[in-house]
Amino acid sequence: MMKDKILTLLLDLSLCQNYEEANQWYQNSQLQSCDNKTAEELVAIGYADLVISVINRKAEGGYE
């Protein structure tokens, strides 16, 4: 499932400390570079790759 892949990525990149924090980010954080949609909303409409790109950019010190 794509949600699990995204949560694991957040944890692997140390952007979240635990599964609950990663899940909260996934459901609630509005991504400014994605029209303020949440990761959950983006995945639901087929933009999981975009969410993964945002996470990788954030891990490198970039913006959401």
Summary of the structure (lengths in Angstrom):
residues: 64
radius of gyration: 10.3
end to end distance: 22.4
largest distance: 27.1
contacts: 170
relative contact order: 0.19
helix: 66%
strand: 6%
